[in-house]
Structures are given as C-alpha cells and as structure tokens.
Amino acid sequence: MSVTKWSNVAVAMQSALAATKTIISISKASPAAIGSTAHGYTNGDYLLLSVQGMYQMDNKVVRVASSTTDAYTAEGVDSTLFETFSTGTSAKITFGTSITTATSISASGGDFDFIDTTTIHTNVKTQIPGLPNPLNYTFDNLWDIADAGQIAMKVASDSQATRCFKFTFGTGGKIMVFTGYCGFSGAPTGNAQDVVKSPAAITAYGTPTYYAS
C-alpha cells in the first residue's frame, strides 16, 4: 500500500487553453483511443475534452499517450462501458499558474447518493447508486494581493469560469487533474495577532482523472 501525505503538494491552475481541435471518434476501449486529424499533440500533453454523446468524457482532463499523426489515447481512461461518442473537441492545457500560498486544505464530496428501489412486493430494502456529489476543496491562503496565484483565482472566481487544475503529490508523485470552479474573494480574514489569511474553494465539475506519476 502506498501512503500519500498532504505535504509537498504542487497545485497548478490553467493559465491558457490552445485552439480547439475536432475529435472524429472516441473508442469504447481501455485506454480510450481518440481520432483527431493532424492534432499536433505529443505524449504527456494534458487536454480538456468537450464531448457530446459520450457524456462521461465531457469536461474531462486527460493526458495524451501513444500519439500518432491522426490519433492518440487518453491515458488511464477506460471508456469500454461509456455511451457512444457523437461529436467533440479538445484543447491543450497550459498549467502555468501555481497556487503556493495555501496553509491548510479540507476536502469533501465524492460520495454517492443512493436511490431507493424498494417495492411493495418485498420486505427487504434495496437501492442503487445515484450521482456522486462534486469534490470540493477549501483552503486558507496567506493573504497577498500581489501573488500571481491569488490574482488568477480571483479572475476565475469573478468571471465564474471553469478552470483546469492539477494536483501533484510530491516530486514525481501521484497526479490528479480535473475541471472545476474557483471561489476566491481575496478578502482578508483571521484573528487578533494572527497571520492574515484569505479563504478559497475549488469545486470539481465532472470527475477527476488520476495518474501514478
């Protein structure tokens, strides 16, 4: 078993998205093979997908592997049981904004609602999984109005625009990538004679993708 700590965690936020490329096809396979003519991506690139039909891939962040001229795979994504692809686009992500002022983090969400399917014909309760609650990360930052990460979070928050996020747990460690909304007012908070801090929140929009390194 591999134990991971909330220590030496690098948090990066999307600073730019490249022009979109048309997706021609997404296979139902493990890993998912994506057809895209002259896409120009190389192995290790991170992409934001916008997909119709195969809704499980919509707003998903994936890493490129096995890249060829007109196709690549979404590393680590098993689409075998996904819905059928209709149309879609991809855009290369630049994770150029680092969030380096967080002093604490609290995670919630990710748990599933369950739907009651008990009938009047039985004396045993039954249920099936519903939808997962969105992941939510809240953290306090050392208040710094000149910090590039805090400025970028406030821009994203004020515009209510989604951003892509990348959490790297230690040098060469596990990676989590996802799309989400950022909430950050930049307001200073705290107690008397304590360090001035400013709270922030990131709520995932869709499901994260995980990589071993």
VOROLO-832424 format. One record per residue (C-alpha): residue in one letter; x, y, z. Coordinates in steps of 0.02 Angstrom, whole numbers, plus 50000, padded with zeros to 5 digits. Layout:
% residues N
atom code=A; px=X; py=Y; pz=Z;
...
% end
This chain:
% residues 213
atom code=M; px=50000; py=50000; pz=50000;
atom code=S; px=50063; py=50172; pz=49952;
atom code=V; px=50034; py=50308; pz=50083;
atom code=T; px=50019; py=50487; pz=50023;
atom code=K; px=50027; py=50643; pz=50134;
atom code=W; px=49964; py=50819; pz=50109;
atom code=S; px=50145; py=50877; pz=50102;
atom code=N; px=50248; py=50947; pz=49958;
atom code=V; px=50089; py=50956; pz=49854;
atom code=A; px=50100; py=51065; pz=49698;
atom code=V; px=49935; py=51144; pz=49646;
atom code=A; px=49930; py=51214; pz=49469;
atom code=M; px=49788; py=51303; pz=49380;
atom code=Q; px=49757; py=51325; pz=49195;
atom code=S; px=49834; py=51484; pz=49129;
atom code=A; px=49789; py=51456; pz=48946;
atom code=L; px=49694; py=51343; pz=48827;
atom code=A; px=49755; py=51317; pz=48649;
atom code=A; px=49640; py=51323; pz=48499;
atom code=T; px=49519; py=51178; pz=48493;
atom code=K; px=49544; py=51026; pz=48382;
atom code=T; px=49399; py=50924; pz=48313;
atom code=I; px=49380; py=50748; pz=48383;
atom code=I; px=49323; py=50625; pz=48250;
atom code=S; px=49298; py=50472; pz=48360;
atom code=I; px=49321; py=50401; pz=48535;
atom code=S; px=49328; py=50213; pz=48551;
atom code=K; px=49249; py=50109; pz=48687;
atom code=A; px=49411; py=50033; pz=48748;
atom code=S; px=49544; py=50037; pz=48884;
atom code=P; px=49627; py=50155; pz=48860;
atom code=A; px=49508; py=50259; pz=48755;
atom code=A; px=49575; py=50291; pz=48579;
atom code=I; px=49537; py=50464; pz=48510;
atom code=G; px=49538; py=50504; pz=48325;
atom code=S; px=49585; py=50683; pz=48278;
atom code=T; px=49662; py=50732; pz=48111;
atom code=A; px=49832; py=50820; pz=48123;
atom code=H; px=49803; py=50861; pz=48307;
atom code=G; px=49985; py=50904; pz=48342;
atom code=Y; px=49985; py=50834; pz=48520;
atom code=T; px=50132; py=50742; pz=48596;
atom code=N; px=50139; py=50614; pz=48735;
atom code=G; px=50118; py=50695; pz=48905;
atom code=D; px=50010; py=50840; pz=48846;
atom code=Y; px=49856; py=50875; pz=48951;
atom code=L; px=49693; py=50906; pz=48859;
atom code=L; px=49521; py=50971; pz=48905;
atom code=L; px=49386; py=50875; pz=48812;
atom code=S; px=49215; py=50942; pz=48764;
atom code=V; px=49110; py=50794; pz=48708;
atom code=Q; px=48931; py=50755; pz=48661;
atom code=G; px=48859; py=50580; pz=48661;
atom code=M; px=48995; py=50501; pz=48769;
atom code=Y; px=48949; py=50616; pz=48913;
atom code=Q; px=49073; py=50530; pz=49031;
atom code=M; px=49213; py=50615; pz=48933;
atom code=D; px=49136; py=50788; pz=48933;
atom code=N; px=49238; py=50919; pz=49029;
atom code=K; px=49365; py=50784; pz=49070;
atom code=V; px=49551; py=50820; pz=49081;
atom code=V; px=49657; py=50681; pz=49005;
atom code=R; px=49841; py=50651; pz=48968;
atom code=V; px=49898; py=50605; pz=48792;
atom code=A; px=49985; py=50439; pz=48763;
atom code=S; px=50027; py=50335; pz=48608;
atom code=S; px=50014; py=50489; pz=48498;
atom code=T; px=50016; py=50469; pz=48308;
atom code=T; px=49978; py=50594; pz=48170;
atom code=D; px=49790; py=50570; pz=48175;
atom code=A; px=49756; py=50483; pz=48341;
atom code=Y; px=49808; py=50464; pz=48523;
atom code=T; px=49747; py=50379; pz=48679;
atom code=A; px=49676; py=50455; pz=48837;
atom code=E; px=49799; py=50379; pz=48958;
atom code=G; px=49719; py=50284; pz=49100;
atom code=V; px=49539; py=50310; pz=49041;
atom code=D; px=49433; py=50153; pz=49019;
atom code=S; px=49286; py=50200; pz=48907;
atom code=T; px=49228; py=50021; pz=48874;
atom code=L; px=49058; py=50047; pz=48956;
atom code=F; px=49036; py=50230; pz=48911;
atom code=E; px=48898; py=50296; pz=48798;
atom code=T; px=48926; py=50313; pz=48610;
atom code=F; px=49028; py=50463; pz=48550;
atom code=S; px=48940; py=50591; pz=48440;
atom code=T; px=49045; py=50748; pz=48421;
atom code=G; px=49180; py=50838; pz=48518;
atom code=T; px=49334; py=50947; pz=48529;
atom code=S; px=49496; py=50950; pz=48627;
atom code=A; px=49608; py=51091; pz=48686;
atom code=K; px=49785; py=51081; pz=48753;
atom code=I; px=49802; py=51148; pz=48931;
atom code=T; px=49944; py=51255; pz=48995;
atom code=F; px=49958; py=51237; pz=49184;
atom code=G; px=50055; py=51399; pz=49203;
atom code=T; px=49982; py=51465; pz=49365;
atom code=S; px=50046; py=51396; pz=49530;
atom code=I; px=49948; py=51412; pz=49692;
atom code=T; px=50084; py=51418; pz=49825;
atom code=T; px=50008; py=51510; pz=49974;
atom code=A; px=49889; py=51377; pz=50044;
atom code=T; px=49918; py=51337; pz=50228;
atom code=S; px=49780; py=51207; pz=50252;
atom code=I; px=49659; py=51107; pz=50148;
atom code=S; px=49494; py=51021; pz=50181;
atom code=A; px=49411; py=50901; pz=50060;
atom code=S; px=49230; py=50848; pz=50048;
atom code=G; px=49113; py=50770; pz=49921;
atom code=G; px=49145; py=50624; pz=49806;
atom code=D; px=49017; py=50519; pz=49898;
atom code=F; px=48867; py=50446; pz=49806;
atom code=D; px=48683; py=50475; pz=49829;
atom code=F; px=48582; py=50314; pz=49830;
atom code=I; px=48410; py=50293; pz=49754;
atom code=D; px=48281; py=50188; pz=49845;
atom code=T; px=48212; py=50049; pz=49734;
atom code=T; px=48113; py=49956; pz=49865;
atom code=T; px=47947; py=49888; pz=49801;
atom code=I; px=47787; py=49848; pz=49892;
atom code=H; px=47814; py=49665; pz=49850;
atom code=T; px=47961; py=49635; pz=49966;
atom code=N; px=48012; py=49661; pz=50146;
atom code=V; px=48193; py=49698; pz=50101;
atom code=K; px=48250; py=49875; pz=50060;
atom code=T; px=48352; py=49896; pz=49901;
atom code=Q; px=48443; py=50041; pz=49823;
atom code=I; px=48554; py=50084; pz=49675;
atom code=P; px=48693; py=50214; pz=49659;
atom code=G; px=48640; py=50387; pz=49601;
atom code=L; px=48759; py=50528; pz=49559;
atom code=P; px=48917; py=50572; pz=49656;
atom code=N; px=48924; py=50737; pz=49747;
atom code=P; px=49055; py=50854; pz=49674;
atom code=L; px=49227; py=50857; pz=49752;
atom code=N; px=49257; py=51017; pz=49849;
atom code=Y; px=49424; py=51081; pz=49914;
atom code=T; px=49430; py=51228; pz=50033;
atom code=F; px=49592; py=51304; pz=50092;
atom code=D; px=49663; py=51457; pz=50179;
atom code=N; px=49796; py=51561; pz=50093;
atom code=L; px=49924; py=51680; pz=50163;
atom code=W; px=49844; py=51843; pz=50107;
atom code=D; px=49948; py=51925; pz=49970;
atom code=I; px=49863; py=52041; pz=49846;
atom code=A; px=50016; py=52036; pz=49732;
atom code=D; px=50026; py=51845; pz=49724;
atom code=A; px=50001; py=51782; pz=49545;
atom code=G; px=49904; py=51628; pz=49601;
atom code=Q; px=49782; py=51729; pz=49706;
atom code=I; px=49758; py=51856; pz=49567;
atom code=A; px=49719; py=51716; pz=49444;
atom code=M; px=49598; py=51633; pz=49565;
atom code=K; px=49505; py=51797; pz=49588;
atom code=V; px=49491; py=51823; pz=49400;
atom code=A; px=49420; py=51647; pz=49381;
atom code=S; px=49303; py=51674; pz=49528;
atom code=D; px=49239; py=51842; pz=49468;
atom code=S; px=49205; py=51776; pz=49293;
atom code=Q; px=49126; py=51615; pz=49359;
atom code=A; px=49227; py=51522; pz=49228;
atom code=T; px=49288; py=51344; pz=49241;
atom code=R; px=49474; py=51311; pz=49251;
atom code=C; px=49578; py=51153; pz=49242;
atom code=F; px=49676; py=51104; pz=49397;
atom code=K; px=49823; py=50988; pz=49426;
atom code=F; px=49874; py=50921; pz=49597;
atom code=T; px=50045; py=50836; pz=49604;
atom code=F; px=50080; py=50745; pz=49767;
atom code=G; px=50268; py=50760; pz=49791;
atom code=T; px=50405; py=50767; pz=49659;
atom code=G; px=50365; py=50634; pz=49531;
atom code=G; px=50216; py=50580; pz=49636;
atom code=K; px=50034; py=50544; pz=49602;
atom code=I; px=49936; py=50667; pz=49496;
atom code=M; px=49753; py=50719; pz=49498;
atom code=V; px=49681; py=50828; pz=49359;
atom code=F; px=49505; py=50896; pz=49342;
atom code=T; px=49398; py=51041; pz=49285;
atom code=G; px=49317; py=51150; pz=49417;
atom code=Y; px=49254; py=51317; pz=49477;
atom code=C; px=49358; py=51426; pz=49592;
atom code=G; px=49283; py=51535; pz=49728;
atom code=F; px=49401; py=51669; pz=49793;
atom code=S; px=49355; py=51845; pz=49851;
atom code=G; px=49529; py=51894; pz=49908;
atom code=A; px=49457; py=51959; pz=50071;
atom code=P; px=49575; py=51958; pz=50221;
atom code=T; px=49519; py=51855; pz=50371;
atom code=G; px=49593; py=51799; pz=50537;
atom code=N; px=49607; py=51833; pz=50723;
atom code=A; px=49697; py=51965; pz=50825;
atom code=Q; px=49886; py=51948; pz=50820;
atom code=D; px=49870; py=51805; pz=50696;
atom code=V; px=49928; py=51788; pz=50516;
atom code=V; px=49808; py=51868; pz=50391;
atom code=K; px=49734; py=51737; pz=50277;
atom code=S; px=49608; py=51729; pz=50135;
atom code=P; px=49497; py=51576; pz=50103;
atom code=A; px=49473; py=51493; pz=49934;
atom code=A; px=49371; py=51348; pz=49867;
atom code=I; px=49383; py=51238; pz=49714;
atom code=T; px=49232; py=51133; pz=49664;
atom code=A; px=49257; py=50998; pz=49533;
atom code=Y; px=49147; py=51000; pz=49379;
atom code=G; px=49146; py=50820; pz=49322;
atom code=T; px=49257; py=50678; pz=49379;
atom code=P; px=49446; py=50689; pz=49405;
atom code=T; px=49574; py=50584; pz=49313;
atom code=Y; px=49717; py=50506; pz=49412;
atom code=Y; px=49893; py=50460; pz=49361;
atom code=A; px=50029; py=50366; pz=49457;
atom code=S; px=50157; py=50499; pz=49411;
% end
